Structure formats: C-alpha cells, structure tokens
Amino acid sequence: MKSILQRLAEELACREAQVAAAVQLLDEGATVPFIARYRKEVTGGLDDTQLRLLEERLRYLRELEERREAVIASVREQGKLTDELHAQFLEADNKQRLEDLYLPYKQKRRTKAQIAREAGLAPLAECLLGNPGLNPEAEAAAYVNAEKGVADVKAALDGARAILMEQFSEDAGLIGELRDYLWNQAHVKTAVVEGKAGEGAKFADYFDYHEPLREMPSHRALAVLRGRNEGVLNLALVLPEELDAAAKPAGPGVCELKIAKKFGIANAGRAADKWLTDTVRLSWRAKIFLSLETELLGRVRESAETEAIKVFATNLKDLLLAAPAGPKATLGLDPGIRTGVKVAVVDATGKLVDTAVIYPHEPRHQWDQSIAVLAAICAQHQVKLIAIGNGTASRETDRLAGELIKRHPELGMQKLVVSEAGASVYSASELAAREFPDLDVSLRGAVSIARRLQDPLAELVKIDPKAIGVGQYQHDVNQTELARMLDAVVEDCVNAVGVDANMASAALLARVSGLTPTLAANIVSYRDAHGAFANRRQLMKVPRLGDKAFEQAAGFLRIGNGDNPLDASAVHPEAYPVVEKILAKVQKDVKALIGDVAFLKKLNPAEFTDEQFGLPTVKDILSELEKPGRDPRPEFKTASFAEGVEDLKDLKVDMVLEGVVTNVTNFGAFVDIGVHQDGLVHVSALANRFVKDPREVVKAGDVVKVKVLEVDLPRKRIALTMRLTDSAHHHAGSGEIKREHSGRQPRVAGRQPEPQNALSAALAGLKIKR
C-alpha cells in the first residue's frame, strides 16, 4: 500500500520530499500563502495552486486512513478478518472501494437475510445456487419449521432468496463492475410531475429530457436536481435499452446477465434455473440498481457541486483582484426612487467624511436641488470619483451624475457604475454596526459602494463571500465546502496584494497569513492608541502577536514611509540580511538600490545565496527591489454604458453595447449592459472559435463589447454575442443550445430536439438578481 506522501507526490507530479516538507509546514500551522512565497527552498518551489490541492487531498487521504483503521478494527472484532481481506482493505485507494469491501461486515439492522439465516435457511440457498438441477420446492420442504418462523415451502424459498439477494448485492467486485457500467452507459431521464408544468415553467427544458450520465455538465445536473427537490421533475437513471420501450429486449438486461455470470447462473432448463434467474432479476431491480442509482446521482451531485464551487471561487478571485481606482476622494451613490439616493463621501484613505440623502427621481423629482447638493459636497471634499450602485434607479442616477459633471467641469470628476452585490449584507452586519454605530443602515451601503471603487479587495473582504453573488447554483451546493474554498480564495488574494498595516481595517487584516480576527482587532487597537507603525518590528508589541504569527504575517504587511524602506516591500524581515549582503557587495544605500531596475538586472543572484536562502528567494528579493510593493492587479478601466439604453425595452436586436462581465459560468458569461438585468453570452458566442471553458476568453470584471441577439421581455432574458459579426437574423434561424464541452445537442426523450435560442442556455432556475 502506498503511503499518503507517495500518493500525493504522484498526484502532484513532484518528489516525495517536496510533499513531506509541505505537509510538515502545514501541520506546524504555516499558511499556504506563506509557504508558497517564503518557503520555496523547503518545498522545492511548490506554488499556491499545488499547495491548495495538496492541502485538500491531504485532508481526504487522512480521513480515508482514519476510516480504514476503524473498518479493519470492526472486522477484526467480529473475528472475520482474513489475511486476504486485510490486504484488500489496505489496497482500497478511495472511500467508495473501502465501503464496498466493508459492506458485508457492516453492522446493520436485522435484514430479511439475517432472519432467514437464523431460521437455518442458508444451506437451502447454498444448495440451490450450487446445484441448479435440484427442485426448489422439494428441497425447501425439508426446511419448513413453524417454530423457526418458516411456515411453508414458499416462506422457505423466500428466505433463501433473501440470503442470495444480499450475497449478490454485497459482492464488492460485482458491485464495482455494475457501478462502472451504469456510469458509462446510463442516461439521466427527467419528466415533469403531473400538474406541475405551470408552476415549474422555469424547468421547461427538462420536462421530457435525457442525457448520458457521465456527460452531464455541472450546471445541468444542478438544474435537474433543483427541479426534483422543488417537486417539479421526476428524475431517474435508465439504461440505453430502456430509453425506447418498443426496442426493449424481452429477456434479462445487461446488468442482470453480469450478475448471473458472476454466480454461474444460466437459464438452461434445469429445475432451479427459473427460480435463480428470478432471484437475479429481483436482486438487480429491487436492491442493487436502486442503491447504485442513489449513489451515482449522489456522485453527479458532488461532482457538480465541486465544479460549481470552483466556478464561484474563480469569479470571486477575479472580483477581488479587480483593478482599484486608487486613493482618491470618492462620492458613493446608492440609488433609490421613493426612498431617495443615499450619498456618502469617503476621503482618499476611505474614511467617511460626509453623508446626505437626495430625491432627484419620482415622485419628488428634485433634480436641480440634488445636483446643487452634490456639487457643494464634491467641491468641499475635492471629490474625484463618483461610484454609482447598479441596483434600482442606477441608470437614472448615472444620468444625474453625468449632468453634475457636465455642469461642473471645474471639479474634474469621473463617474462609474459599480456592482453593489453584497452591499446590503454589509450594511446590516455587525461589522458595519461597529464601524458606523450612529449611521443609518441605508447610508452604510453608500459608503461600501464608494470604498469598493477605491479598493474592491479591501471592501469586499468585509462581506461573506457567498453574499457577493458570482456563483452558479451557489445555494444548492455543500455550504461547508463552499465556505472553505471561498475563504481560501480570499486569503490567497489578500496576501498576493499585501496589506497596509497602517490603513487596513480589522476585517482585511484578519485575512492576512497568520492573523486571527482577535490579532487583527488588536493591531487596529494598538494603532489607534499609539499611532502609525514606524516599522514591522513594532508589530511585535501588539498584544498576543507572538513570533509564530509575526513570521507568518510580516511579509504580507506593508509599512510605507517608515524607518526601513524594505518594510514597504514583500521582502520578509527574516531575509533582510540577504539585502544587507547585496548592499555591502554593491556599495549602495538601500534607497538608491530600490527601483534601479537596470542595475539590479545585472546582479548575479547566485552570489548572494547561503544555506538558509537559496536561489528562488534571492531572485524574489531582487525582483521585489526592482518594484517594491508592486500590486498584481490590472490597470483601472471601466465600461461606458450607452446613453438612452436604460431598460430592457430600450434594447434592439443587433445593437452593439459595452458592458462589464459580472459572472462567468460553465455555459457562458453574464454581462451588465446597464439595463438592470444581465445578458448572457453563451459559450458558443464568446469567440470565433470553439471555446471549451468560458474563462479562456473572459473573467469577472472584464470590459467587453457585445451585440444584442434577442430580448425575451416576459422572462427578462437577454441573448448577447461577443462575435460582433453575428446577426440577429442568423441567430433566429440557427440558434441552438450548444452542448457545453461536446458541441452536441441535449437529447429530448420521445421527439427530435427542437431549435431553441441561446436564452434557453441560461438554464431553467438560474436567475441573476441584484
């Protein structure tokens, strides 16, 4: 049996020593960002992606080993652990195989088979299976015993059959073979529940539908599972021969034949053959198939959930690493109609300096008064950016901001529409209440909108990642796994960018490697009491921040304009001696060396290595000295929404618009074009080539040009294309649901697939709401 380290090394395609080093660091409490950045020599250069996979698989394999030990102990206690069985347990390389082997020995409720064995019917089952030439009724007559609960011949044969059915269903090799066959051959078949067609219209694509089980993409799997859970769809597995009732063979199916072959059963006209083949049929239909159907649909669900979680994580990463507008005084506008537009101004550091509520829209329509109020506020606080939430009345408020800029060009302002997803969650949160105890909840949202334009990462970390709403069926997936994955994404993003120790909120600091919420709060309290940190070493004075936490966190915490220029960089304090060695060699001051790219590129990293710091670390240090504290996020840019296009009714086919990608799924990308409802660019319309994964082409936050192909007003769906040469006429004539990944159409039971437009690909049940 391979060890956990050996298996991980194979899966990661690296050396076992690398895995061992990484596992030891993780067990000692080191975080993935810290190991990936500052322990490259130790792990042989494993990156953060490899380390996250290692961390996930390590957890699974350790759980497998723990379960293996429990299973072996249980069978040993029963006195049934043979050398062969023990070897099989040790060789089981996944939880499913281990449970298959354990099934015959698993403690369970008294079954019909157990009752039959207690009644002494096991020899009857064995003799009929071993010698089909025997007459079942004649053999069973000898086992009739009223005292043991065997009232007649029928009861004896039923008991023997129960024993054989259990034996067939607990054969690990057979079950594995049948499971593989079903996985490769079965179809998922759905049908509408009688009387549910009206209320379940959003699942109309699946009212009479089937598709190969193993080919079903995650979003369709989650859609049909949701339809079943909501009582709209019936869902079942069917084999190919069962799809067409007219062509269904009269004899036993493939799986029944596999069971029969395994146990030497054949219909050769012998006395017990019919009884045995009936036993096989019942074993398959009433026991094995039902169990495997539940299991395989569970596998599909788990796989779909895993994929959906990855989609969410990828989109979240793109949002968190979106370009920041930077430290500029910003006006945040949280649009509203009846309740007014909430206004908040934050200074360049994100500090709230002013608030107001204006009523430019119906019913008050105080347009000019609102512009006057905004102009005065912007002039007073030297506002340079206007952030407008993209909710209700967003376009009307955007037009208000445009007129404000037009009337007051001397203020030199720029306006942008930003996603307000999650802003309401933050507004009502305990964190917001602590930060703004005296501020109305509605105004807190305007603050969040302003800040997320300045620095999306710093503001979005205050919100539960699940509330940001860039997922695919996010409420249908395992919430524990979703939270774990999203937390890892947030941690990786925060540490990739770095955090200003003198500016960051407690919420942002808590995501830094090695820092807990308590330590983050202590840093803020110490900063408030003693002023800004002058150097990284002062962090050691923060209560409860010890050597281990400092080691993990220091490299990701930045201190600008402090005592040591290196404190503003990603160079870890433990590596400062390397920089000192470089300075001694080149006879330069650190301030003169930092940023001198041409000079730094001439240096030979190998000259500055030692036993502790190898070539990877020295190269990282030289790269960091070229541009200390570099921000990995892209340059800030925004989309310009078309004037006069503010509602679904304003859209016309073949209209070309600019928009922002808000969400990327396996079947395409959703784009905000400024009409309060995101449009879908189906995966088949993302580029003039085959696209397997939409993320090859776009990511959340991208500014893209799209053409309108179709608008479905009743269902509030918009079909878009990024292939600007496409035409609505061509789309109407040939638009089909493209099978994601394979390019084929889904199969619809009982009829030919009907042409459907790209809107159908948005999938029943998936709604994009703000």
Buried (B, 14 or more C-beta within 10 A) or exposed (E): EEEBBEBBBEBBEBEBEBBBBBBEBBEEEBBBBBBBBBBBBBBBBBEBEBBBBBBBBBEEBEEBEEBBEEBBEBBEEEEEBEEEBEEBBEEBEEEBBBBBBBBBBEEEEEEBBBBBBEBBBBBBBBBBBEEBEBEBBEBBEEBBBEEBEBEEBEBBBBBBBBBBBBBBBBBBEBBBBBBEBBBEBBBBBBBBBEEBEEEBEBBBBBBBBBBBBBBBBBBBBBBBBBBBEBEBBBBBBBBEEBBEEEEEEEEBBBBBBBBBEBBEBEBEEBBBBEBBBEBBBBBBEEBBBEBBBEBBBEBBBBBBBBBBBBBBBBBBBBBBBBBBBBBBBBBBBBBBBEEBBBBBBBBBEBEBBBBBBBBBBEEBEBBEEBBBBBBEBBEEBBBBBBBBBBBBBBBBBBBBBBBBBEBBEEBEBEBBBBBBBBBBBBBEBEBBBEBBEEBEBBBBBBBBBBBBBBBBBBBBBBBEBBBBBBBBBBEBBBEEBBBBBBEBBBBBBBBBBBBBBBBBBBBBBBBBBBBBEEBBBBBBEBBEEEEBBBBBBBBEEBEEBEEEBBBBBBBBBBBBEBEBBBBBBBBBBBBBEBBEBBBEEBEBEBEEBBEBEEBBEEBEBEEBBEEEBBBBBBBBBBBBBBEBBEBEBEEEEBBEBBEEBBEBEBBEBEBEBBBBBBBBBBBBBBBBBBBBBBBBBBBBBBBEEEBEEBBEBBBBBBBBEBBBBBBBEEEBBBBBBBBEEBBBEEBEEEBBBBBBEEEEBBBBBEEEEEEBBBBBBBBBBBEBEB
